[in-house]
């Protein structure tokens, strides 16, 4: 069961990463952000794309327990997800929500992902 949970979260990160690398403007559009320069698209590719692919790779290594990294890698990714969820919560308190999607949707994805990973430690 722990390996399945880790793999599911890895697939979500991989999807976000590949999407961020391939279509950065489309990925960020639901947040009302317009990427009007190559620099802006590169930033989204790096932060959403590169980070997502890297986290998927780390979780794949954790699922296989390469060099016995499972516990540390899963904890690191769980804390990264929790940090993103906290950032969204702070943003919603400061800026007020315009609805469920995209902010609250991703808040819950990140919160549930972090919780699921922490549960398999």
Biopython code that builds the backbone (N, CA, C, O; Angstrom):
import numpy as np
from Bio.PDB.StructureBuilder import StructureBuilder

atoms = [
    (1, "UNK", "N", (0.808, -1.211, 0.000)),
    (1, "UNK", "CA", (0.000, 0.000, 0.000)),
    (1, "UNK", "C", (0.850, 1.275, 0.000)),
    (1, "UNK", "O", (0.555, 2.189, -0.771)),
    (2, "UNK", "N", (1.894, 1.373, 0.834)),
    (2, "UNK", "CA", (2.700, 2.601, 0.805)),
    (2, "UNK", "C", (3.285, 2.891, -0.585)),
    (2, "UNK", "O", (3.320, 4.043, -1.018)),
    (3, "UNK", "N", (3.739, 1.854, -1.270)),
    (3, "UNK", "CA", (4.325, 2.067, -2.591)),
    (3, "UNK", "C", (3.281, 2.595, -3.561)),
    (3, "UNK", "O", (3.600, 3.426, -4.411)),
    (4, "UNK", "N", (2.055, 2.137, -3.456)),
    (4, "UNK", "CA", (0.980, 2.609, -4.335)),
    (4, "UNK", "C", (0.685, 4.083, -4.073)),
    (4, "UNK", "O", (0.520, 4.853, -5.019)),
    (5, "UNK", "N", (0.618, 4.481, -2.823)),
    (5, "UNK", "CA", (0.368, 5.887, -2.479)),
    (5, "UNK", "C", (1.488, 6.763, -3.035)),
    (5, "UNK", "O", (1.228, 7.805, -3.637)),
    (6, "UNK", "N", (2.727, 6.339, -2.832)),
    (6, "UNK", "CA", (3.868, 7.102, -3.334)),
    (6, "UNK", "C", (3.804, 7.200, -4.854)),
    (6, "UNK", "O", (4.061, 8.264, -5.417)),
    (7, "UNK", "N", (3.467, 6.115, -5.512)),
    (7, "UNK", "CA", (3.384, 6.114, -6.975)),
    (7, "UNK", "C", (2.278, 7.033, -7.483)),
    (7, "UNK", "O", (2.467, 7.722, -8.485)),
    (8, "UNK", "N", (1.139, 7.056, -6.818)),
    (8, "UNK", "CA", (0.030, 7.924, -7.242)),
    (8, "UNK", "C", (0.437, 9.387, -7.139)),
    (8, "UNK", "O", (0.180, 10.164, -8.059)),
    (9, "UNK", "N", (1.063, 9.773, -6.042)),
    (9, "UNK", "CA", (1.510, 11.159, -5.894)),
    (9, "UNK", "C", (2.581, 11.474, -6.940)),
    (9, "UNK", "O", (2.612, 12.577, -7.485)),
    (10, "UNK", "N", (3.452, 10.512, -7.217)),
    (10, "UNK", "CA", (4.484, 10.702, -8.252)),
    (10, "UNK", "C", (3.857, 10.957, -9.617)),
    (10, "UNK", "O", (4.336, 11.806, -10.369)),
    (11, "UNK", "N", (2.798, 10.236, -9.942)),
    (11, "UNK", "CA", (2.120, 10.425, -11.233)),
    (11, "UNK", "C", (1.523, 11.828, -11.322)),
    (11, "UNK", "O", (1.594, 12.457, -12.378)),
    (12, "UNK", "N", (0.940, 12.327, -10.238)),
    (12, "UNK", "CA", (0.421, 13.701, -10.250)),
    (12, "UNK", "C", (1.537, 14.709, -10.489)),
    (12, "UNK", "O", (1.373, 15.641, -11.277)),
    (13, "UNK", "N", (2.671, 14.531, -9.814)),
    (13, "UNK", "CA", (3.807, 15.436, -10.029)),
    (13, "UNK", "C", (4.326, 15.330, -11.459)),
    (13, "UNK", "O", (4.647, 16.343, -12.082)),
    (14, "UNK", "N", (4.408, 14.117, -11.977)),
    (14, "UNK", "CA", (4.886, 13.941, -13.345)),
    (14, "UNK", "C", (3.950, 14.624, -14.334)),
    (14, "UNK", "O", (4.409, 15.284, -15.266)),
    (15, "UNK", "N", (2.646, 14.472, -14.139)),
    (15, "UNK", "CA", (1.681, 15.138, -15.016)),
    (15, "UNK", "C", (1.825, 16.644, -14.980)),
    (15, "UNK", "O", (1.842, 17.295, -16.025)),
    (16, "UNK", "N", (1.929, 17.207, -13.774)),
    (16, "UNK", "CA", (2.120, 18.649, -13.641)),
    (16, "UNK", "C", (3.425, 19.061, -14.309)),
    (16, "UNK", "O", (3.472, 20.069, -15.015)),
    (17, "UNK", "N", (4.469, 18.298, -14.091)),
    (17, "UNK", "CA", (5.770, 18.647, -14.643)),
    (17, "UNK", "C", (5.798, 18.634, -16.160)),
    (17, "UNK", "O", (6.286, 19.575, -16.786)),
    (18, "UNK", "N", (5.284, 17.583, -16.742)),
    (18, "UNK", "CA", (5.274, 17.489, -18.199)),
    (18, "UNK", "C", (4.395, 18.581, -18.798)),
    (18, "UNK", "O", (4.761, 19.199, -19.798)),
    (19, "UNK", "N", (3.245, 18.815, -18.192)),
    (19, "UNK", "CA", (2.348, 19.876, -18.654)),
    (19, "UNK", "C", (3.024, 21.247, -18.540)),
    (19, "UNK", "O", (2.925, 22.073, -19.447)),
    (20, "UNK", "N", (3.706, 21.476, -17.425)),
    (20, "UNK", "CA", (4.406, 22.744, -17.234)),
    (20, "UNK", "C", (5.522, 22.953, -18.238)),
    (20, "UNK", "O", (5.742, 24.075, -18.695)),
    (21, "UNK", "N", (6.224, 21.900, -18.584)),
    (21, "UNK", "CA", (7.286, 22.007, -19.584)),
    (21, "UNK", "C", (6.726, 22.227, -20.985)),
    (21, "UNK", "O", (7.266, 23.015, -21.762)),
    (22, "UNK", "N", (5.642, 21.528, -21.300)),
    (22, "UNK", "CA", (5.089, 21.570, -22.658)),
    (22, "UNK", "C", (4.193, 22.771, -22.919)),
    (22, "UNK", "O", (4.206, 23.319, -24.021)),
    (23, "UNK", "N", (3.421, 23.188, -21.932)),
    (23, "UNK", "CA", (2.420, 24.241, -22.148)),
    (23, "UNK", "C", (2.331, 25.155, -20.933)),
    (23, "UNK", "O", (1.305, 25.174, -20.253)),
    (24, "UNK", "N", (3.381, 25.909, -20.650)),
    (24, "UNK", "CA", (3.387, 26.717, -19.422)),
    (24, "UNK", "C", (2.255, 27.738, -19.343)),
    (24, "UNK", "O", (1.695, 27.947, -18.267)),
    (25, "UNK", "N", (1.909, 28.374, -20.452)),
    (25, "UNK", "CA", (0.836, 29.382, -20.424)),
    (25, "UNK", "C", (-0.510, 28.736, -20.110)),
    (25, "UNK", "O", (-1.312, 29.301, -19.367)),
    (26, "UNK", "N", (-0.755, 27.568, -20.667)),
    (26, "UNK", "CA", (-2.013, 26.874, -20.404)),
    (26, "UNK", "C", (-2.087, 26.396, -18.958)),
    (26, "UNK", "O", (-3.156, 26.428, -18.348)),
    (27, "UNK", "N", (-0.967, 25.957, -18.410)),
    (27, "UNK", "CA", (-0.954, 25.478, -17.034)),
    (27, "UNK", "C", (-1.315, 26.581, -16.050)),
    (27, "UNK", "O", (-2.047, 26.345, -15.088)),
    (28, "UNK", "N", (-0.815, 27.759, -16.280)),
    (28, "UNK", "CA", (-0.980, 28.857, -15.325)),
    (28, "UNK", "C", (-2.232, 29.706, -15.587)),
    (28, "UNK", "O", (-2.631, 30.492, -14.729)),
    (29, "UNK", "N", (-2.842, 29.557, -16.745)),
    (29, "UNK", "CA", (-4.007, 30.365, -17.133)),
    (29, "UNK", "C", (-5.152, 30.338, -16.119)),
    (29, "UNK", "O", (-5.748, 31.389, -15.883)),
    (30, "UNK", "N", (-5.501, 29.192, -15.500)),
    (30, "UNK", "CA", (-6.611, 29.209, -14.537)),
    (30, "UNK", "C", (-6.390, 30.150, -13.352)),
    (30, "UNK", "O", (-7.341, 30.502, -12.654)),
    (31, "UNK", "N", (-5.157, 30.552, -13.125)),
    (31, "UNK", "CA", (-4.850, 31.447, -12.019)),
    (31, "UNK", "C", (-4.898, 32.911, -12.428)),
    (31, "UNK", "O", (-4.600, 33.794, -11.623)),
    (32, "UNK", "N", (-5.269, 33.171, -13.668)),
    (32, "UNK", "CA", (-5.384, 34.540, -14.145)),
    (32, "UNK", "C", (-4.051, 35.173, -14.499)),
    (32, "UNK", "O", (-3.955, 36.396, -14.606)),
    (33, "UNK", "N", (-3.031, 34.365, -14.682)),
    (33, "UNK", "CA", (-1.703, 34.865, -15.009)),
    (33, "UNK", "C", (-1.485, 34.725, -16.510)),
    (33, "UNK", "O", (-1.710, 33.660, -17.084)),
    (34, "UNK", "N", (-1.046, 35.807, -17.135)),
    (34, "UNK", "CA", (-0.735, 35.790, -18.565)),
    (34, "UNK", "C", (0.779, 35.816, -18.708)),
    (34, "UNK", "O", (1.443, 36.711, -18.185)),
    (35, "UNK", "N", (1.316, 34.845, -19.408)),
    (35, "UNK", "CA", (2.758, 34.770, -19.621)),
    (35, "UNK", "C", (3.084, 35.440, -20.944)),
    (35, "UNK", "O", (2.909, 34.848, -22.009)),
    (36, "UNK", "N", (3.557, 36.669, -20.875)),
    (36, "UNK", "CA", (3.735, 37.473, -22.089)),
    (36, "UNK", "C", (5.172, 37.525, -22.594)),
    (36, "UNK", "O", (5.459, 38.258, -23.541)),
    (37, "UNK", "N", (6.072, 36.774, -21.992)),
    (37, "UNK", "CA", (7.452, 36.796, -22.464)),
    (37, "UNK", "C", (8.067, 35.406, -22.348)),
    (37, "UNK", "O", (7.571, 34.537, -21.631)),
    (38, "UNK", "N", (9.143, 35.232, -23.064)),
    (38, "UNK", "CA", (9.869, 33.972, -22.969)),
    (38, "UNK", "C", (10.408, 33.733, -21.573)),
    (38, "UNK", "O", (10.455, 32.596, -21.102)),
    (39, "UNK", "N", (10.817, 34.809, -20.912)),
    (39, "UNK", "CA", (11.312, 34.687, -19.543)),
    (39, "UNK", "C", (10.218, 34.175, -18.599)),
    (39, "UNK", "O", (10.471, 33.337, -17.733)),
    (40, "UNK", "N", (9.021, 34.685, -18.780)),
    (40, "UNK", "CA", (7.901, 34.254, -17.936)),
    (40, "UNK", "C", (7.581, 32.780, -18.175)),
    (40, "UNK", "O", (7.357, 32.029, -17.225)),
    (41, "UNK", "N", (7.561, 32.366, -19.441)),
    (41, "UNK", "CA", (7.298, 30.958, -19.755)),
    (41, "UNK", "C", (8.414, 30.067, -19.207)),
    (41, "UNK", "O", (8.149, 28.970, -18.716)),
    (42, "UNK", "N", (9.650, 30.532, -19.290)),
    (42, "UNK", "CA", (10.774, 29.766, -18.753)),
    (42, "UNK", "C", (10.651, 29.599, -17.250)),
    (42, "UNK", "O", (10.965, 28.534, -16.718)),
    (43, "UNK", "N", (10.199, 30.635, -16.557)),
    (43, "UNK", "CA", (10.023, 30.554, -15.102)),
    (43, "UNK", "C", (8.990, 29.496, -14.743)),
    (43, "UNK", "O", (9.200, 28.710, -13.819)),
    (44, "UNK", "N", (7.881, 29.470, -15.463)),
    (44, "UNK", "CA", (6.856, 28.454, -15.187)),
    (44, "UNK", "C", (7.383, 27.068, -15.537)),
    (44, "UNK", "O", (7.135, 26.104, -14.813)),
    (45, "UNK", "N", (8.107, 26.969, -16.646)),
    (45, "UNK", "CA", (8.696, 25.673, -17.008)),
    (45, "UNK", "C", (9.639, 25.185, -15.910)),
    (45, "UNK", "O", (9.651, 23.999, -15.579)),
    (46, "UNK", "N", (10.424, 26.094, -15.351)),
    (46, "UNK", "CA", (11.375, 25.700, -14.310)),
    (46, "UNK", "C", (10.663, 25.302, -13.023)),
    (46, "UNK", "O", (10.927, 24.236, -12.467)),
    (47, "UNK", "N", (9.753, 26.162, -12.548)),
    (47, "UNK", "CA", (9.146, 25.955, -11.238)),
    (47, "UNK", "C", (8.083, 24.864, -11.267)),
    (47, "UNK", "O", (8.070, 24.003, -10.388)),
    (48, "UNK", "N", (7.207, 24.877, -12.237)),
    (48, "UNK", "CA", (6.165, 23.855, -12.315)),
    (48, "UNK", "C", (6.665, 22.623, -13.065)),
    (48, "UNK", "O", (6.449, 21.492, -12.630)),
    (49, "UNK", "N", (7.327, 22.846, -14.182)),
    (49, "UNK", "CA", (7.786, 21.730, -14.996)),
    (49, "UNK", "C", (8.951, 20.983, -14.388)),
    (49, "UNK", "O", (8.845, 19.795, -14.080)),
    (50, "UNK", "N", (10.054, 21.670, -14.215)),
    (50, "UNK", "CA", (11.248, 21.027, -13.688)),
    (50, "UNK", "C", (11.054, 20.476, -12.290)),
    (50, "UNK", "O", (11.473, 19.357, -11.995)),
    (51, "UNK", "N", (10.421, 21.255, -11.429)),
    (51, "UNK", "CA", (10.173, 20.808, -10.062)),
    (51, "UNK", "C", (9.267, 19.576, -10.055)),
    (51, "UNK", "O", (9.527, 18.615, -9.332)),
    (52, "UNK", "N", (8.208, 19.608, -10.857)),
    (52, "UNK", "CA", (7.289, 18.477, -10.901)),
    (52, "UNK", "C", (7.967, 17.196, -11.358)),
    (52, "UNK", "O", (7.768, 16.136, -10.764)),
    (53, "UNK", "N", (8.767, 17.294, -12.411)),
    (53, "UNK", "CA", (9.480, 16.111, -12.918)),
    (53, "UNK", "C", (10.485, 15.624, -11.872)),
    (53, "UNK", "O", (10.625, 14.419, -11.658)),
    (54, "UNK", "N", (11.185, 16.558, -11.219)),
    (54, "UNK", "CA", (12.153, 16.168, -10.196)),
    (54, "UNK", "C", (11.471, 15.473, -9.019)),
    (54, "UNK", "O", (11.974, 14.467, -8.519)),
    (55, "UNK", "N", (10.330, 16.000, -8.574)),
    (55, "UNK", "CA", (9.617, 15.372, -7.461)),
    (55, "UNK", "C", (9.101, 13.987, -7.858)),
    (55, "UNK", "O", (9.116, 13.060, -7.048)),
    (56, "UNK", "N", (8.650, 13.851, -9.089)),
    (56, "UNK", "CA", (8.214, 12.536, -9.567)),
    (56, "UNK", "C", (9.385, 11.556, -9.554)),
    (56, "UNK", "O", (9.229, 10.403, -9.152)),
    (57, "UNK", "N", (10.546, 12.012, -9.990)),
    (57, "UNK", "CA", (11.730, 11.153, -9.968)),
    (57, "UNK", "C", (12.132, 10.771, -8.550)),
    (57, "UNK", "O", (12.475, 9.619, -8.284)),
    (58, "UNK", "N", (12.090, 11.735, -7.647)),
    (58, "UNK", "CA", (12.417, 11.459, -6.254)),
    (58, "UNK", "C", (11.440, 10.447, -5.655)),
    (58, "UNK", "O", (11.844, 9.530, -4.941)),
    (59, "UNK", "N", (10.158, 10.622, -5.950)),
    (59, "UNK", "CA", (9.164, 9.681, -5.435)),
    (59, "UNK", "C", (9.300, 8.304, -6.073)),
    (59, "UNK", "O", (9.045, 7.295, -5.415)),
    (60, "UNK", "N", (9.695, 8.244, -7.338)),
    (60, "UNK", "CA", (9.942, 6.942, -7.975)),
    (60, "UNK", "C", (11.100, 6.228, -7.272)),
    (60, "UNK", "O", (11.038, 5.026, -7.011)),
    (61, "UNK", "N", (12.147, 6.983, -6.973)),
    (61, "UNK", "CA", (13.273, 6.405, -6.231)),
    (61, "UNK", "C", (12.828, 5.976, -4.832)),
    (61, "UNK", "O", (13.270, 4.945, -4.325)),
    (62, "UNK", "N", (11.959, 6.765, -4.214)),
    (62, "UNK", "CA", (11.445, 6.422, -2.886)),
    (62, "UNK", "C", (10.588, 5.162, -2.940)),
    (62, "UNK", "O", (10.679, 4.306, -2.059)),
    (63, "UNK", "N", (9.758, 5.049, -3.971)),
    (63, "UNK", "CA", (8.908, 3.863, -4.109)),
    (63, "UNK", "C", (9.754, 2.600, -4.237)),
    (63, "UNK", "O", (9.405, 1.546, -3.705)),
    (64, "UNK", "N", (10.877, 2.726, -4.955)),
    (64, "UNK", "CA", (11.791, 1.593, -5.123)),
    (64, "UNK", "C", (12.757, 1.477, -3.941)),
    (64, "UNK", "O", (13.518, 0.513, -3.851)),
    (65, "UNK", "N", (12.727, 2.440, -3.053)),
    (65, "UNK", "CA", (13.607, 2.539, -1.885)),
    (65, "UNK", "C", (15.081, 2.427, -2.276)),
    (65, "UNK", "O", (15.859, 1.710, -1.648)),
    (66, "UNK", "N", (15.435, 3.156, -3.329)),
    (66, "UNK", "CA", (16.812, 3.202, -3.796)),
    (66, "UNK", "C", (17.692, 3.755, -2.675)),
    (66, "UNK", "O", (17.410, 4.824, -2.135)),
    (67, "UNK", "N", (18.729, 3.049, -2.334)),
    (67, "UNK", "CA", (19.666, 3.450, -1.280)),
    (67, "UNK", "C", (18.955, 3.808, 0.027)),
    (67, "UNK", "O", (19.418, 4.654, 0.792)),
    (68, "UNK", "N", (17.827, 3.148, 0.264)),
    (68, "UNK", "CA", (17.065, 3.326, 1.503)),
    (68, "UNK", "C", (16.664, 4.781, 1.766)),
    (68, "UNK", "O", (16.743, 5.261, 2.897)),
    (69, "UNK", "N", (16.230, 5.482, 0.692)),
    (69, "UNK", "CA", (15.858, 6.897, 0.826)),
    (69, "UNK", "C", (14.374, 7.107, 1.075)),
    (69, "UNK", "O", (13.932, 8.244, 1.240)),
    (70, "UNK", "N", (13.600, 6.037, 1.104)),
    (70, "UNK", "CA", (12.145, 6.183, 1.136)),
    (70, "UNK", "C", (11.663, 7.165, 2.193)),
    (70, "UNK", "O", (10.963, 8.123, 1.866)),
    (71, "UNK", "N", (12.015, 6.953, 3.423)),
    (71, "UNK", "CA", (11.463, 7.777, 4.502)),
    (71, "UNK", "C", (11.830, 9.256, 4.328)),
    (71, "UNK", "O", (10.959, 10.118, 4.447)),
    (72, "UNK", "N", (13.078, 9.559, 4.055)),
    (72, "UNK", "CA", (13.496, 10.955, 3.902)),
    (72, "UNK", "C", (12.886, 11.615, 2.683)),
    (72, "UNK", "O", (12.466, 12.771, 2.745)),
    (73, "UNK", "N", (12.833, 10.883, 1.563)),
    (73, "UNK", "CA", (12.277, 11.446, 0.333)),
    (73, "UNK", "C", (10.785, 11.699, 0.471)),
    (73, "UNK", "O", (10.291, 12.747, 0.056)),
    (74, "UNK", "N", (10.069, 10.752, 1.048)),
    (74, "UNK", "CA", (8.622, 10.913, 1.225)),
    (74, "UNK", "C", (8.332, 12.066, 2.177)),
    (74, "UNK", "O", (7.408, 12.844, 1.940)),
    (75, "UNK", "N", (9.101, 12.184, 3.238)),
    (75, "UNK", "CA", (8.918, 13.291, 4.165)),
    (75, "UNK", "C", (9.185, 14.626, 3.476)),
    (75, "UNK", "O", (8.431, 15.580, 3.669)),
    (76, "UNK", "N", (10.237, 14.705, 2.683)),
    (76, "UNK", "CA", (10.570, 15.955, 1.986)),
    (76, "UNK", "C", (9.457, 16.372, 1.030)),
    (76, "UNK", "O", (9.083, 17.544, 0.990)),
    (77, "UNK", "N", (8.931, 15.437, 0.269)),
    (77, "UNK", "CA", (7.868, 15.771, -0.682)),
    (77, "UNK", "C", (6.575, 16.110, 0.058)),
    (77, "UNK", "O", (5.855, 17.025, -0.343)),
    (78, "UNK", "N", (6.278, 15.386, 1.126)),
    (78, "UNK", "CA", (5.079, 15.703, 1.920)),
    (78, "UNK", "C", (5.164, 17.113, 2.479)),
    (78, "UNK", "O", (4.175, 17.847, 2.463)),
    (79, "UNK", "N", (6.329, 17.497, 2.972)),
    (79, "UNK", "CA", (6.487, 18.846, 3.519)),
    (79, "UNK", "C", (6.421, 19.904, 2.420)),
    (79, "UNK", "O", (5.900, 20.995, 2.651)),
    (80, "UNK", "N", (6.937, 19.603, 1.235)),
    (80, "UNK", "CA", (6.820, 20.547, 0.115)),
    (80, "UNK", "C", (5.348, 20.758, -0.241)),
    (80, "UNK", "O", (4.916, 21.890, -0.457)),
    (81, "UNK", "N", (4.585, 19.677, -0.301)),
    (81, "UNK", "CA", (3.150, 19.798, -0.585)),
    (81, "UNK", "C", (2.438, 20.580, 0.514)),
    (81, "UNK", "O", (1.603, 21.439, 0.227)),
    (82, "UNK", "N", (2.763, 20.289, 1.755)),
    (82, "UNK", "CA", (2.137, 21.007, 2.872)),
    (82, "UNK", "C", (2.487, 22.489, 2.815)),
    (82, "UNK", "O", (1.642, 23.340, 3.094)),
    (83, "UNK", "N", (3.724, 22.798, 2.457)),
    (83, "UNK", "CA", (4.123, 24.196, 2.321)),
    (83, "UNK", "C", (3.353, 24.912, 1.233)),
    (83, "UNK", "O", (2.972, 26.071, 1.401)),
    (84, "UNK", "N", (3.118, 24.237, 0.115)),
    (84, "UNK", "CA", (2.323, 24.846, -0.956)),
    (84, "UNK", "C", (0.893, 25.093, -0.482)),
    (84, "UNK", "O", (0.312, 26.140, -0.769)),
    (85, "UNK", "N", (0.330, 24.131, 0.241)),
    (85, "UNK", "CA", (-1.038, 24.289, 0.749)),
    (85, "UNK", "C", (-1.113, 25.459, 1.737)),
    (85, "UNK", "O", (-2.072, 26.231, 1.709)),
    (86, "UNK", "N", (-0.120, 25.593, 2.596)),
    (86, "UNK", "CA", (-0.098, 26.714, 3.541)),
    (86, "UNK", "C", (-0.012, 28.038, 2.784)),
    (86, "UNK", "O", (-0.686, 29.004, 3.143)),
    (87, "UNK", "N", (0.814, 28.082, 1.739)),
    (87, "UNK", "CA", (0.904, 29.292, 0.927)),
    (87, "UNK", "C", (-0.428, 29.664, 0.308)),
    (87, "UNK", "O", (-0.783, 30.841, 0.253)),
    (88, "UNK", "N", (-1.168, 28.671, -0.158)),
    (88, "UNK", "CA", (-2.496, 28.947, -0.726)),
    (88, "UNK", "C", (-3.449, 29.453, 0.358)),
    (88, "UNK", "O", (-4.241, 30.365, 0.117)),
    (89, "UNK", "N", (-3.371, 28.867, 1.535)),
    (89, "UNK", "CA", (-4.230, 29.301, 2.634)),
    (89, "UNK", "C", (-3.925, 30.752, 3.020)),
    (89, "UNK", "O", (-4.845, 31.549, 3.201)),
    (90, "UNK", "N", (-2.674, 31.089, 3.144)),
    (90, "UNK", "CA", (-2.293, 32.470, 3.452)),
    (90, "UNK", "C", (-2.799, 33.409, 2.355)),
    (90, "UNK", "O", (-3.325, 34.483, 2.645)),
    (91, "UNK", "N", (-2.637, 32.998, 1.099)),
    (91, "UNK", "CA", (-3.116, 33.811, -0.014)),
    (91, "UNK", "C", (-4.621, 34.021, 0.024)),
    (91, "UNK", "O", (-5.101, 35.114, -0.279)),
    (92, "UNK", "N", (-5.357, 33.009, 0.385)),
    (92, "UNK", "CA", (-6.814, 33.130, 0.438)),
    (92, "UNK", "C", (-7.243, 34.026, 1.576)),
    (92, "UNK", "O", (-8.217, 34.765, 1.437)),
    (93, "UNK", "N", (-6.551, 33.984, 2.687)),
    (93, "UNK", "CA", (-6.873, 34.879, 3.799)),
    (93, "UNK", "C", (-6.552, 36.319, 3.411)),
    (93, "UNK", "O", (-7.324, 37.232, 3.704)),
    (94, "UNK", "N", (-5.424, 36.518, 2.759)),
    (94, "UNK", "CA", (-4.991, 37.871, 2.382)),
    (94, "UNK", "C", (-5.798, 38.437, 1.224)),
    (94, "UNK", "O", (-6.071, 39.638, 1.196)),
    (95, "UNK", "N", (-6.187, 37.600, 0.266)),
    (95, "UNK", "CA", (-6.797, 38.088, -0.972)),
    (95, "UNK", "C", (-8.241, 37.663, -1.185)),
    (95, "UNK", "O", (-8.857, 38.095, -2.159)),
    (96, "UNK", "N", (-8.789, 36.856, -0.335)),
    (96, "UNK", "CA", (-10.158, 36.363, -0.445)),
    (96, "UNK", "C", (-10.332, 35.473, -1.686)),
    (96, "UNK", "O", (-9.740, 35.728, -2.734)),
    (97, "UNK", "N", (-11.127, 34.459, -1.549)),
    (97, "UNK", "CA", (-11.324, 33.487, -2.616)),
    (97, "UNK", "C", (-12.410, 33.922, -3.585)),
    (97, "UNK", "O", (-13.413, 34.521, -3.195)),
    (98, "UNK", "N", (-12.193, 33.614, -4.839)),
    (98, "UNK", "CA", (-13.196, 33.866, -5.869)),
    (98, "UNK", "C", (-13.967, 32.607, -6.219)),
    (98, "UNK", "O", (-14.697, 32.584, -7.210)),
    (99, "UNK", "N", (-13.819, 31.582, -5.439)),
    (99, "UNK", "CA", (-14.506, 30.332, -5.719)),
    (99, "UNK", "C", (-13.610, 29.145, -5.398)),
    (99, "UNK", "O", (-12.498, 29.303, -4.894)),
    (100, "UNK", "N", (-14.113, 27.961, -5.696)),
    (100, "UNK", "CA", (-13.392, 26.736, -5.363)),
    (100, "UNK", "C", (-12.188, 26.501, -6.266)),
    (100, "UNK", "O", (-11.098, 26.183, -5.790)),
    (101, "UNK", "N", (-12.392, 26.660, -7.575)),
    (101, "UNK", "CA", (-11.302, 26.379, -8.525)),
    (101, "UNK", "C", (-10.665, 27.673, -8.974)),
    (101, "UNK", "O", (-11.389, 28.623, -9.273)),
    (102, "UNK", "N", (-9.358, 27.760, -9.038)),
    (102, "UNK", "CA", (-8.364, 26.711, -8.857)),
    (102, "UNK", "C", (-7.744, 26.650, -7.463)),
    (102, "UNK", "O", (-7.170, 25.625, -7.094)),
    (103, "UNK", "N", (-7.846, 27.724, -6.682)),
    (103, "UNK", "CA", (-7.088, 27.794, -5.435)),
    (103, "UNK", "C", (-7.474, 26.709, -4.433)),
    (103, "UNK", "O", (-6.623, 25.951, -3.967)),
    (104, "UNK", "N", (-8.768, 26.644, -4.105)),
    (104, "UNK", "CA", (-9.165, 25.646, -3.107)),
    (104, "UNK", "C", (-9.010, 24.235, -3.643)),
    (104, "UNK", "O", (-8.689, 23.330, -2.873)),
    (105, "UNK", "N", (-9.220, 24.017, -4.906)),
    (105, "UNK", "CA", (-9.022, 22.690, -5.502)),
    (105, "UNK", "C", (-7.594, 22.224, -5.256)),
    (105, "UNK", "O", (-7.377, 21.128, -4.741)),
    (106, "UNK", "N", (-6.618, 23.055, -5.624)),
    (106, "UNK", "CA", (-5.219, 22.663, -5.458)),
    (106, "UNK", "C", (-4.799, 22.634, -3.993)),
    (106, "UNK", "O", (-3.926, 21.851, -3.617)),
    (107, "UNK", "N", (-5.400, 23.467, -3.171)),
    (107, "UNK", "CA", (-5.145, 23.397, -1.735)),
    (107, "UNK", "C", (-5.479, 21.999, -1.235)),
    (107, "UNK", "O", (-4.698, 21.403, -0.493)),
    (108, "UNK", "N", (-6.637, 21.470, -1.636)),
    (108, "UNK", "CA", (-7.045, 20.146, -1.172)),
    (108, "UNK", "C", (-6.218, 19.042, -1.805)),
    (108, "UNK", "O", (-5.914, 18.050, -1.142)),
    (109, "UNK", "N", (-5.845, 19.186, -3.070)),
    (109, "UNK", "CA", (-4.955, 18.193, -3.701)),
    (109, "UNK", "C", (-3.644, 18.121, -2.928)),
    (109, "UNK", "O", (-3.158, 17.035, -2.613)),
    (110, "UNK", "N", (-3.076, 19.287, -2.626)),
    (110, "UNK", "CA", (-1.798, 19.327, -1.906)),
    (110, "UNK", "C", (-1.941, 18.814, -0.470)),
    (110, "UNK", "O", (-1.079, 18.080, 0.014)),
    (111, "UNK", "N", (-3.005, 19.191, 0.198)),
    (111, "UNK", "CA", (-3.228, 18.753, 1.580)),
    (111, "UNK", "C", (-3.427, 17.242, 1.638)),
    (111, "UNK", "O", (-2.844, 16.570, 2.488)),
    (112, "UNK", "N", (-4.243, 16.710, 0.742)),
    (112, "UNK", "CA", (-4.484, 15.261, 0.726)),
    (112, "UNK", "C", (-3.230, 14.496, 0.310)),
    (112, "UNK", "O", (-2.947, 13.423, 0.844)),
    (113, "UNK", "N", (-2.482, 15.049, -0.643)),
    (113, "UNK", "CA", (-1.225, 14.404, -1.042)),
    (113, "UNK", "C", (-0.233, 14.360, 0.100)),
    (113, "UNK", "O", (0.390, 13.328, 0.352)),
    (114, "UNK", "N", (-0.083, 15.490, 0.799)),
    (114, "UNK", "CA", (0.826, 15.528, 1.950)),
    (114, "UNK", "C", (0.374, 14.547, 3.028)),
    (114, "UNK", "O", (1.183, 13.803, 3.584)),
    (115, "UNK", "N", (-0.917, 14.553, 3.314)),
    (115, "UNK", "CA", (-1.445, 13.647, 4.333)),
    (115, "UNK", "C", (-1.251, 12.195, 3.963)),
    (115, "UNK", "O", (-0.885, 11.381, 4.811)),
    (116, "UNK", "N", (-1.492, 11.856, 2.699)),
    (116, "UNK", "CA", (-1.325, 10.468, 2.264)),
    (116, "UNK", "C", (0.132, 10.036, 2.380)),
    (116, "UNK", "O", (0.421, 8.923, 2.821)),
    (117, "UNK", "N", (1.046, 10.911, 1.983)),
    (117, "UNK", "CA", (2.464, 10.562, 2.103)),
    (117, "UNK", "C", (2.888, 10.430, 3.559)),
    (117, "UNK", "O", (3.619, 9.503, 3.907)),
    (118, "UNK", "N", (2.442, 11.340, 4.407)),
    (118, "UNK", "CA", (2.791, 11.240, 5.833)),
    (118, "UNK", "C", (2.218, 9.980, 6.453)),
    (118, "UNK", "O", (2.817, 9.406, 7.363)),
    (119, "UNK", "N", (1.070, 9.549, 5.970)),
    (119, "UNK", "CA", (0.423, 8.346, 6.520)),
    (119, "UNK", "C", (1.196, 7.077, 6.196)),
    (119, "UNK", "O", (1.069, 6.083, 6.911)),
    (120, "UNK", "N", (1.994, 7.089, 5.136)),
    (120, "UNK", "CA", (2.726, 5.864, 4.775)),
    (120, "UNK", "C", (4.163, 5.854, 5.300)),
    (120, "UNK", "O", (4.927, 4.935, 5.007)),
    (121, "UNK", "N", (4.521, 6.860, 6.063)),
    (121, "UNK", "CA", (5.875, 6.855, 6.657)),
    (121, "UNK", "C", (6.020, 5.788, 7.711)),
    (121, "UNK", "O", (7.089, 5.648, 8.306)),
]
sb = StructureBuilder()
sb.init_structure("model")
sb.init_model(0)
sb.init_chain("A")
sb.init_seg("    ")
for serial, (resi, resn, name, xyz) in enumerate(atoms, 1):
    if name == "N":
        sb.init_residue(resn, " ", resi, " ")
    sb.init_atom(name, np.array(xyz, "f"), 0.0, 1.0, " ", f" {name:<3s}", serial, name[0])
structure = sb.get_structure()
